[in-house]
Amino acid sequence: MRDANFSRGLVPLSIGSVVLLVGGFAMVFLYAPNDADQGFVQKIFYLHVPLAIVALCGFVAGGIYGIRFLRSGDRVHDLRSYVAIHISLILAVGALVTGSIWAKASWGQWWVWEEPTLVSFLIVFLLYACYQPLRFSIEDPERQARYAAVFAVVGGVFVPLNFIAVRAAESLIHPRVLSTTGGSMPGSMRLTFLIALAGMAVLFVTLNKYELTSKRASFQLRALRRRLAGDDDGWVPVRRSAAPQL
């Protein structure tokens, strides 16, 4: 595996994510008006929707890195794919939780099975929830990486296809936030949303780099221990609770 400096740019990214998130959510409460229909509870939208969008984009990014690994065999791309999917799963849990809270406050129900947007996001989440069990059920490191990459690629293709199908459906419940016509959001709400979305995207990149740096440091430490023990075979033993092996 080629050397990779994952820690590069971590400090400005960390500062940028804090500034954008703090500024964005300050605007949520101090600048953006309350929704005319839902009132104050609608403000959870500025957290729920960015979580969902960034999570879906992260799943697609995992598929792109999976393609790059299959083409090059570089384990750095395998690690990047793993981490992107891992972080996206965490954000997806947040999107599902905040979505349920919003649904209960707005519709009086924690979940509406007739709503295609909600159900499709849940399907995507459940699909990727199988990623880690599948990955760590394979003992051989090379096969583990290849099979995980294929899974990531297939899932990454499914995400935009699923999104297009849902957008084409006649949804009468879930609001459509982004559209080519600009939607019905006032300018202040749209600006607040875009800043919150940018903050969530920068946070995703920052968390990715932190986890990549941590995994890289753990790999180097294990490699050093193997060399000291005279057992440097170039591979790291697979553990079910461990990160992808490089």
C-alpha positions, 0 to 999 in steps of 0.5 A: 500500500502506498503511503498516504498522509490522511492528516493533511488539512485536518486543522483547517477542516476542523475549524471550518466545520465548527464555524459552519455548523455553529454559524448555520445553527445560529442562523436556524434559531436567530435568522430563519423564520418559523414555518407558516404551517409547522411552526418552530418544530420545522427547524429540525429540517435544517439538521435532518435533511443535511444528515440525509443528503450527506449520508447518501453522498457518502454511500456513493463516495464509498462506491467510487472508492470501491471502483478505484480499488478494484481497478488499482488494487491499492488498499488505500482506496479500500480503506477510504471506501470502508470509512466513507460507508462507516461515517455515512451509516452513523449520519443515516442513523441521525437522519432516521432519528430526526426524521421520526421526531419530525414526523411525530411532531408534524404528522402525529406518527413516528413513521408513515409507511406509505411515504416513498421517501422515508421507506426508500431511505430506510431500504438504503440504510438497511442495505448498507447495514449489511456491509460490515457483517459481510466484510468481516465474515470473510477471513482472507484479507484480499477476498474481504477487500474485493467482496466489500468493494463489489458491495460498495459499487453495487450499493453506490449505483443503487443510491442514485437510481433509488433517489430518481425513482422516488423523485418520480413518484407522486409523494403527497406527504414528504416535502421536496426541499430541492428542486429546479424551480427553487421550491417554496422556501423563502430566501432566508430559509434557503440560505440557512439550509445551504450553510447547514448543508455545507457545515454537515458536508465539511464535518463529514470530510473532517470525520473521514480524515480523523478516522483514516488517520486513526486507522493508518496510525493503528496499522503502522503500530501493528506493523512495527510490532510485527517487525519487532517480533520478527513476523512482518508478512506484510498483512494484518490479521483480520479481526471482526471488530477491526477496521479493513486490513491494509 
